[in-house]
């Protein structure tokens, strides 16, 4: 019975890579250059194959004006204020947050000439003259600010906190948190 021996592992090594038993180890730069040359050959072969496969296709340029059409004037939709909460104080706080995010934030005044508002100014505008609702919303906001800054809510001044900020991100986020707290408390 004839015996077969296992093929040597180096017998199937590609021709462009030296086998381990040749004793000639290539440097990293030489291996990178060889790989780059092999890849260039493969890319050129792929480009030729692509040209051959797509030669029968039409190559007339497409005029995008024939393909894409848009209306002459886009309709302007009014910005809708969110009303995610059913309770009055939570709704006022959510609308105050939306007002600040859509119209802007200011410091040092309740509102400015461009319509931007501070936290207290946004609450006052959204309360619509209901001083009781405004007071409830401000009390909830002071509670959230007290938790945020680890102080007694009675010692928190909403205008002072607002005026110490560099932009309106934190004040708007605090209004949103106060709206969530008001909703959780059913206020």
N, C-alpha and C positions, 0 to 999 in steps of 0.2 A: 504494500500500500504506500503510495507516495505521500510524503509529509509536506505540508505547506507551512511556510513561515509567515509571520505577520509582516506586513509591509513596514518599512522604516518610516517613522513619522516625518522625516525630512524630505521624503521623495515627492510629496505633494506641495511643496512650498512654491509660491508664484515665482516667476522668472525675474520680476523686478525687485524682489527682496532677497538678500543673501541668506543662505541657511546658516544655522548656528554652528555647523561643523566646518565652515570654510575658514574660520579664524579671522575673517576680515570684518570687524564691526564698524559700521558707519557712524559718523557723528550725527548729532541731532540736526544740524544744518543740512547735512547731506540727505538724511532721511526726509526732511521737510521739502527739500528741492525735488527729490524723486517723487514724492506724493503729489506735489504741485504739478509736475510734468505729467504724471499719470492722469490726474483730474482734468488738466487742460485737454489732453487727447480725448478723454471720455466726453467732455462738454462739446468739443468740436464735432465728434461723431453724432452726438445727440442733436446738435443744431442741423447738421446735414440731413439726418433722418426726419426731423421735423419739416424741413423744407420739402423733402420728397413727399411726405405724407399729406401736406397741405397745399401742394402746387395746384391742385384742381379747384380749390376754393376761390370764390370771388373776393377780390381785395379792394372793391370800390369803397372810398371813404364814406362814412355816415355823417350826415349833417344833423347835429344834435337838435336843431330847431325843428326838424321833422319828427323827432322822437319825443322830446320833452315839451310839454305844454303846461303853462300855469295861468291862473286867472290874472287879468290885468291888475286888479287890486284885491288884496287879501282882506277878508272881513275882520274888523277889530272886535274882539270879544271883550266884554267888560270883565275886570278882575273880580272874581267872586270871593267874598270873605268866607272863610270856613266857619261852619257852625257845628262842630263835632260834639258839643256838650248840650245837654238839656237843661242844666241848672243855670240860673242867671249869673252868678259870680264866675263860674267856670267859663261860660260863654263870653262874658266881657273880657276876661283875661286872654282867652284864645283869640278874640278879635283884636285886642291890643297888641298881641304878639304879631298877628298878621299885618296890622297897620305899621308896626315898626319895621318889619321885614320888607314890606312893599314900598313904603314912603320914606324910610330912612330913620336913622337914630340921631339924636343930638344930645349935647350936654350943656348945662348951664342955663337952660330955659325949658319950659314945658313943651314949646314947639318953636320952630324957626320959620323963616320966610319960605323955605322950599316945601314945607309940610312935614318935615321930619319931627319926631317927638321923642321925649325921654320916656322912661317907664311910667312915671306918674302922669305925664301928659297924654300918653296913649290910653291909659286907663280912663282918665277924665273924659277924653273925647269919645270913647266907646261906651261909657256909662250914660251918655246923653243927658246929663244934668241930674241924674238920680244920685244924690249925695250918699244915701245909705248903701246903695250898690257899689259906689266908688269906694266907700270906707271898708266894706266887706272885702273887696278885691285887693285893696292896699294892705289890709290885715293879713290876708293869705300870702301876699307877696313878701311882706315882712317876715312871716313865718318861714318861708322858703329861703330867704336871704339869711335869716338867723341860723338855719341849719347849714347853709352853704359855708358861712363864715364863722360858725361855732360861737355865736354870741346870743344873748337874750333877744328874742324878737322885739321886745319893747324898746331896746336900745338901738335898733337898726333904723337908720334914716335912708329912705328910698332915694331921695335926691343925692345924698352924699355917695351912696354906692354907685348910682348911675354916673355921676360926674367923675368918679375915679377910674372909669373904664376908658380904654383907648379906642374901642369900636363898639358896635351894637350887638356883637354876637352873644356875649354873656347876658346882657339885659334881655334880649329876645328869648334866650333859652330859659332864663329865670321866669319870664312871663308864662312860657309854656309849662314849666314845672308847677307853677302856682295854679294854672288851669287844671292840670291833672290832680293836684291836691284838692282843689275845690270840688272837682267831680267826685273824688273818692269820699269826701266828707258830705256830699249831697248839698252843697251850697251854691 
